[in-house]
Amino acid sequence: MQKKIYIAILCLLFFTHTAIAQDDKLFNTKSFTLDNGLEVIAIPNTRSPVVTQMVWYKTGAADEPYGQSGVAHYIEHLMFKGSENVAPGELSKTIRDLGGNDNAFTSQDYTAYFQTLSSEYLEKAMRMEADRMKGLKVPEEEAKSELLVVLEERRQRLENDPQALFFAELNAALYPDHPYGIPIIGWKADVENLTLNDALEYFEAHYKPNNARLIVAGDIEPDKLKRLAEKYYGGISRHKVPKRIINRPIDPLITNTTINMQHSRILQPIYARFYRAPNWQENQKESLALTVLQELLDGGSSAPLYQELVAKQKLVASASIRYSSQSLGPTDISFSATPAQNIDAHSVKAAFEAFIAHYSQKDWTEAEIKQAVTRIQDSTAYLRDSVTGPAMIVGQALATGMTLDEIEHYPSLLNQVTPKDVKAVFNKYMSPKSLYVEGFLEPETASLASPEKAAEPTPDKKKGK
């Protein structure tokens, strides 16, 4: 029921159409803080009588105690298994019966819960959401049953997926001795030994109003939201929460690292490479330039990456370059590609390195930068008109270090990027001299046939929490 939602497509960027004036706000948010520390944000949109309520807790997998990896995801599941006035499963059933939908997701940096439903039922959704913020009342048998659900989810999403294992291995190598190198769903041995008491201790440490944000988007007036928030959330006591370690310094890479993996279920090889990069909080100027650089290199079928590797050289069936600024801790630039038929992954590596060497020397023009910025802005113009989209975008951006003012005025910030900025970040983070972690995932050869070839990375390799 509580599927993790990968909202990268919504949260990759949150720009809007260039027709918006430089001094206009993107979402016209209204915000206030309750006496207990709960931040509340309204994103009014009265085009339809629908609202999305989201509660974003400032805690995720990177905040877990050592030896309890997976507990953040486990408590996400248990949040649906009963509180003082809401029986196990009642919240989701009620939302469905009212014609709405609900879900939750866990990341390294945050955990979020949401309901989307008719605005006339918002108060009912707030009552149930606030009830579980006050405290959980999970029967032991429900907790044990849900742990089995989590383990099965882990088997499906990680253990039985060679691509997921491959990228988990790369992630562990990219972020050694840091929580980000540990899978969000946790190490198997840790998850198997989690108890209800472990989960409740984590809940009591982190799930407090002064460690959360309430966002309501859609058919809601800010004044009404303030009254409802005070009524349902205002009486929940604030408590001291643990200091976060996500943004602690991480040792620089000292050499390139290569991961080789084979698996019998892999038919087409994959080549992937990761470079370390700054997040928004570390360096806003570089983050903006890297966002534009991504669009310049991989902004569709007319962009250089597709034209060079797919159309002209016909070496890959697909390829992508991705950068995400939205992380409290270290982040990265990634390249991944699936070779074309009868092309090996090592040939793709050579072609990518030639691509990097060539474009690291390119002097981008003002016109090219402007076109890239415009494409980014145009591509997400429709998001402002949805109900859930703005709540997701604003929530994730705030959870990973942006301010409301930065979110509201992002288009004008993006317009500040220059050709010099783009070339500088390219040569700093993606040049032929930049250190990286790379990997080759290939079909299993007869001489190496074994079901263990794509083994999961072990906790011994990662002791970052």
Secondary structure, 3 states (H helix, E strand, C coil): CCCCCCCHHHHCCCCCCCCCCCCCCCCCCEEEECCCCCEEEEEECCCCCEEEEEEEECCCHHHCCCCCCCHHHHHHHHCCCCECCCCCCHHHHHHHHCCCEEEEEECCCCEEEEEEEEHHHHHHHHHHHHHHHHCECCCHHHHHHHHHHHHHHHHHHHHCCHHHHHHHHHHHHHCCCCHHHCCCCCCHHHHHCCCHHHHHHHHHHHCCHHHEEEEEEECCCHHHHHHHHHHHCCCCCCCCCCCCCCCCCCCCCCCCEEEEEEECCCCCCEEEEEEEECCCCCCHHHHHHHHHHHHHHHCCCCCHHHHHHHHHCCCEEEEEEEECCCCCCCEEEEEEEEECCCCCHHHHHHHHHHHHHHHCCCCCCHHHHHHHHHHHHHHCHHHHHCCHHHHHHHHHHHHCCCCHHHHHCHHHHHCCCCHHHHHHHHHHHCCCCCCCEEEEEEECCHHHCCCCCCCCCCHHHCCCC
